Amino acid sequence: MLEDLLNGAWQSLVFGVVGVGLMAAGFGLVDMLTPGRLRELIWVRRNGNAALLLAANQLGIAGIVFTAILTSYSDFTKGLASTVVFGLVGLAIMALAFFVLDLLTPGKLGEIICSDEPHPAARVSAATHFGAALIVCACIA
């Protein structure tokens, strides 16, 4: 019983580290997609557009990691590998969705997101990011 508890705690720690790593990669992705530095935009300039997009990205990645863990294989190594793979696939699909939305709409989406003035495009972009993550979640299950 104690061995099962320790094994579960170890696996939780490993999955947690992988999940946080994927969320950090999501931060890097949004930082790459938008001009300027997210740290400056969100924490210094208090830019709501950028914060909304990043929040949707982080929740989307967390949803993918959650789904991958919940449906993971009984084999820890395979479950961990599927979490990493689906997390990276999710990031790629979110980036693709951002680029497609940018092509379909007027202006440059990255510049709109970085604008200090609240813009409805930020909500659409956030929904697109989260929607892309939900598609990956459905593919996992």
C-alpha positions in Angstrom: 0.0 0.0 0.0 2.8 2.5 0.9 4.6 1.5 -2.3 1.5 2.3 -4.4 1.2 5.6 -2.6 4.8 6.5 -3.2 4.6 5.4 -6.8 1.5 7.5 -7.4 3.2 10.5 -5.8 6.2 10.1 -8.0 4.1 9.8 -11.1 2.1 12.9 -10.1 5.4 14.8 -9.6 6.7 13.8 -13.0 3.4 14.5 -14.8 3.2 17.8 -13.0 6.7 18.8 -14.1 5.8 17.8 -17.7 2.6 19.8 -17.5 4.3 22.9 -16.2 7.0 22.5 -18.9 4.3 22.4 -21.6 2.6 25.4 -20.1 5.9 27.2 -20.2 6.2 26.2 -23.9 2.7 27.7 -24.4 3.9 30.9 -22.8 6.8 30.9 -25.3 4.5 30.2 -28.2 2.2 33.2 -27.4 5.3 35.3 -26.8 6.6 34.3 -30.2 3.2 35.0 -31.9 2.8 38.5 -30.5 5.2 41.4 -31.0 6.9 42.6 -27.9 7.6 40.6 -24.7 4.7 39.1 -22.8 6.3 39.9 -19.5 6.3 43.6 -20.4 2.9 43.5 -22.0 1.0 41.8 -19.2 2.8 42.4 -16.0 4.1 46.0 -16.7 1.7 47.5 -19.2 -1.3 45.4 -17.9 -2.4 44.6 -21.4 -5.8 42.8 -21.2 -5.7 41.6 -24.8 -2.4 39.7 -24.3 -3.4 38.4 -20.9 -6.6 37.0 -22.3 -4.8 35.2 -25.1 -2.2 33.8 -22.7 -4.9 32.7 -20.2 -6.7 30.8 -23.0 -3.5 29.2 -24.1 -2.5 28.1 -20.6 -6.0 26.7 -19.9 -5.9 24.9 -23.2 -2.6 23.3 -22.5 -3.7 22.3 -19.0 -6.8 20.8 -20.5 -4.7 18.7 -22.9 -2.4 17.6 -20.2 -5.4 16.7 -17.9 -7.1 14.7 -20.7 -3.9 12.9 -21.6 -3.2 11.9 -18.0 -6.8 11.0 -17.3 -6.9 8.6 -20.3 -3.2 7.6 -20.1 -2.1 4.1 -20.6 -1.6 1.8 -17.6 2.0 1.9 -18.5 3.6 5.1 -17.0 6.1 5.6 -19.7 3.5 5.4 -22.5 1.2 7.7 -20.6 4.0 10.2 -20.1 5.0 10.0 -23.8 1.4 10.5 -24.9 1.1 13.6 -22.6 4.2 15.1 -24.2 3.2 14.2 -27.7 -0.4 15.5 -27.4 0.9 18.6 -25.6 3.2 19.4 -28.4 0.5 18.7 -31.0 -1.8 21.0 -29.1 0.8 23.8 -29.2 1.3 23.3 -33.0 -2.5 23.4 -33.6 -2.9 26.5 -31.5 -0.2 28.2 -33.5 -1.8 27.1 -36.8 -5.2 28.4 -35.6 -3.6 31.7 -34.7 -2.1 32.0 -38.2 -5.3 31.0 -39.9 -7.3 33.5 -37.9 -4.7 36.2 -38.8 -5.1 35.4 -42.5 -8.9 35.5 -42.3 -9.2 38.8 -40.5 -8.1 42.4 -41.3 -4.9 43.8 -39.8 -2.1 41.9 -38.0 -3.5 39.9 -35.2 -0.3 40.0 -33.2 -0.3 43.8 -33.3 -4.0 43.9 -32.3 -3.4 41.7 -29.4 -0.5 43.9 -28.2 -2.6 47.1 -28.4 -3.3 48.7 -25.0 -6.9 49.4 -26.1 -9.3 46.5 -25.4 -10.2 44.8 -28.7 -12.8 42.1 -29.5 -10.3 40.3 -31.6 -8.5 39.3 -28.4 -11.6 37.4 -27.3 -11.9 35.7 -30.7 -8.3 34.8 -30.7 -8.5 33.4 -27.1 -11.6 31.3 -28.1 -9.7 30.0 -31.1 -6.7 28.9 -29.0 -9.0 27.2 -26.4 -11.1 25.7 -29.2 -8.0 24.2 -30.8 -7.0 22.7 -27.5 -10.5 21.2 -27.0 -10.1 19.5 -30.5 -6.9 17.9 -29.3 -8.6 16.8 -26.0 -11.3 15.1 -28.0 -8.7 13.3 -30.1 -7.0 11.9 -27.0 -10.2 10.4 -25.5 
